[in-house]
Every structure is written in structure tokens, then in C-alpha cells.
């Protein structure tokens, strides 16, 4: 059970943190967002991913092929 938890934690961190430098520069320079706005959006996205990852996986296992 410990290995599964470590794998889940690693996958979540890798998925959420990988595009941050690229997206932050684009939103700051091209769209004109403040760093506070950018970090708030990224935190909300990370929270949504964490909340819906397991229910959507369960649903896919039940309905999918």
C-alpha cells in the first residue's frame, strides 16, 4: 500500500508542476495576468485534478471496456 501512495503522490506532483514555468511566462507576458492570479488558477487546477482523479478513474473502470 505504501508504494501505491508514493506513486500517486509522484504522479500528482509531476502532472501539476511540469508546465508551471512555461504557462506562467505565457500568461504573464501575453495575457498580462499578475503572479497572484496565475498561482490561484494553478492551485485551483491542482485541487480539481486531485478531487476528480479517483472518481473519474472509477467511472472509467465501471463504464469503459
Rosetta silent file (secondary structure, phi, psi, omega in degrees, C-alpha in Angstrom):
SEQUENCE: XXXXXXXXXXXXXXXXXXXXXXXXXXXXXXXXXXXXXXXXXXXXXXXXXXXXXXXXXXXXXXXXX
SCORE:     score description
SCORE:     0.000 S_00000001
   1 L     0.000  -32.008 -178.837    0.000    0.000    0.000 S_00000001
   2 H   -65.962  -40.729  179.330    2.884    2.372    0.668 S_00000001
   3 H   -64.108  -37.078  178.706    4.241    2.065   -2.876 S_00000001
   4 H   -65.103  -40.651  178.635    0.845    2.899   -4.346 S_00000001
   5 H   -66.013  -40.296  177.457    0.620    6.048   -2.245 S_00000001
   6 H   -64.927  -40.658  178.318    4.115    7.114   -3.274 S_00000001
   7 H   -63.619  -42.602  178.348    3.291    6.520   -6.928 S_00000001
   8 H   -63.735  -44.473  179.608    0.109    8.575   -6.652 S_00000001
   9 H   -63.328  -43.540  179.171    1.945   11.418   -4.908 S_00000001
  10 H   -63.694  -44.160  179.761    4.729   11.413   -7.503 S_00000001
  11 H   -63.054  -40.623  179.707    2.271   11.380  -10.411 S_00000001
  12 H   -65.379  -44.906 -179.788    0.280   14.258   -8.927 S_00000001
  13 H   -65.254  -43.743 -179.480    3.361   16.387   -8.328 S_00000001
  14 H   -64.027  -42.411 -177.659    4.784   15.654  -11.775 S_00000001
  15 H   -66.928  -41.275 -175.056    1.485   16.371  -13.531 S_00000001
  16 H   -80.343  -37.897 -172.374    0.804   19.640  -11.730 S_00000001
  17 H   -89.474  -16.663 -175.205    4.322   21.099  -11.576 S_00000001
  18 L   -60.978  -51.348 -174.630    5.672   20.271  -15.039 S_00000001
  19 L   -86.001    3.365 -173.631    4.064   23.074  -17.131 S_00000001
  20 H   -58.353  -48.673 -178.003    4.225   25.824  -14.482 S_00000001
  21 H   -62.383  -39.178 -178.329    7.308   27.721  -15.795 S_00000001
  22 H   -70.727  -48.598 -178.252    6.079   27.751  -19.386 S_00000001
  23 H   -65.785  -38.599 -179.653    2.472   28.630  -18.623 S_00000001
  24 H   -61.804  -46.019  179.045    3.472   31.275  -16.078 S_00000001
  25 H   -63.804  -42.136  179.957    5.643   33.142  -18.569 S_00000001
  26 H   -63.273  -50.004 -178.310    2.986   32.982  -21.282 S_00000001
  27 H   -64.164  -37.264 -178.103    0.154   34.197  -19.043 S_00000001
  28 H   -70.095  -46.698 -175.608    2.307   36.939  -17.519 S_00000001
  29 H   -81.674  -45.480 -173.368    3.706   38.333  -20.789 S_00000001
  30 H   -85.803  -37.740 -175.602    0.948   37.662  -23.315 S_00000001
  31 H   -98.564  -24.657  178.368   -2.211   37.926  -21.240 S_00000001
  32 L    83.715   25.703  179.335   -0.959   40.364  -18.600 S_00000001
  33 L   -79.881  152.094  174.939   -2.011   38.393  -15.529 S_00000001
  34 L   -81.227  161.934  179.435   -0.398   39.011  -12.153 S_00000001
  35 H   -64.681  -31.223  176.868    1.558   36.259  -10.440 S_00000001
  36 H   -64.405  -43.981  177.882   -1.122   36.058   -7.748 S_00000001
  37 H   -63.082  -42.240 -178.639   -3.803   35.378  -10.374 S_00000001
  38 H   -63.921  -46.455 -178.932   -1.637   32.773  -12.092 S_00000001
  39 H   -68.169  -32.603  176.047   -0.860   30.896   -8.884 S_00000001
  40 H   -65.525  -43.872  177.444   -4.515   30.991   -7.836 S_00000001
  41 H   -63.019  -42.971 -179.052   -5.557   29.435  -11.154 S_00000001
  42 H   -68.789  -34.400  176.236   -2.866   26.776  -10.935 S_00000001
  43 H   -67.632  -40.613  178.140   -3.810   25.933   -7.347 S_00000001
  44 H   -64.627  -39.974  178.136   -7.470   25.596   -8.342 S_00000001
  45 H   -64.125  -45.162  178.614   -6.498   23.333  -11.245 S_00000001
  46 H   -61.800  -39.653  177.792   -4.341   21.148   -8.998 S_00000001
  47 H   -66.055  -41.976  178.664   -7.140   20.852   -6.471 S_00000001
  48 H   -63.535  -41.146  177.682   -9.655   19.928   -9.179 S_00000001
  49 H   -62.445  -45.020 -179.147   -7.305   17.260  -10.533 S_00000001
  50 H   -64.076  -38.291 -177.884   -6.783   15.837   -7.050 S_00000001
  51 H   -73.988  -36.358 -172.546  -10.504   15.776   -6.296 S_00000001
  52 H  -102.911   -2.479 -177.956  -11.714   14.262   -9.558 S_00000001
  53 H   -65.112  -48.995 -178.329   -8.873   11.903  -10.471 S_00000001
  54 H   -72.658  -43.485  176.944  -10.111    8.905   -8.480 S_00000001
  55 H   -62.232  -38.409  179.434  -13.853    9.295   -9.161 S_00000001
  56 H   -70.541  -34.589  175.405  -13.237    9.655  -12.892 S_00000001
  57 H   -66.079  -40.815  176.577  -10.929    6.624  -12.867 S_00000001
  58 H   -62.609  -44.939  178.903  -13.546    4.587  -11.031 S_00000001
  59 H   -62.356  -41.754  178.980  -16.204    5.694  -13.515 S_00000001
  60 H   -64.402  -38.449  177.864  -13.942    4.815  -16.449 S_00000001
  61 H   -67.026  -36.796 -178.448  -13.292    1.358  -14.996 S_00000001
  62 H   -75.653  -37.943 -173.235  -17.004    0.712  -14.473 S_00000001
  63 H   -97.430  -34.456 -173.968  -18.228    2.021  -17.837 S_00000001
  64 L   -70.591  178.520 -177.637  -15.211    1.563  -20.113 S_00000001
  65 L   -88.320    0.000    0.000  -14.090   -1.533  -21.935 S_00000001
